[in-house]
């Protein structure tokens, strides 16, 4: 995909394939000049980042309460959270489409963002619940004895301990949401397409722009690759840093 994105159309499908060729940026230039790909790219960033922020903010207190507190119907709530991961997208797309149509959300950025929150929230909650249950509760009890409030325990002790697991969990959720196609295709229109949906527009009834599709694929892959490289050093470091402090 990367090499194809730097080839001219004349070199892209030569047989036998050219291993040595003159790199060119013509595919990227044509993609950005003839197709509003930057707008679709921005849509993806807004939708995915917004969904991840909201999902993480809701999932952490929910996962912590399920792991640490005893309250009525906790097991039922835990199973309900897990059951959301079992739903096939094709089975719920029609009622979701009708509901969003009734609330005039079709064709807006809110439609896929709300669906992505529904997807990411149970995933992050379930993974973080397992981590909180396995984390040593004695550290939290010691902080409570020293006079810390429950909020201070979560903010200053639990979250630093959970940084590694939270980072890896959010990254897995980000990969899933960033590459999601089905709901983004159904719930958006030409003004609110996400980047994966926009790539489909390069496959027309008259011609398939393979070079531009490869260039778009490279651009879509860059945020996830970059995010993975940035947070890589935090994955293991976050597991022990809070306890050592």
Secondary structure, DSSP 8 states (H G I E B T S, - for coil): -HHHHTS-HHHHT-SS--SS-----HHHHHHHHHS-HHHHHHHHHHHHHHHHHHHHHHHHHHHHHHHH---TTHHHHHHHHHHGGG--HHHHHHHHHHHHHHTT-TTSHHHHHHHHHHHHHHHHHHHHHHHHHHS-HHHHHHHHHTT--HHHHIIIIIHHHTHHHHHHHHHHHHHHHHT--HHHHHH--TTT--HHHHHHTTB-SS-B-HHHHHHHHHHHHHHHHHHHHHHTTHHHHHHHHHHH-
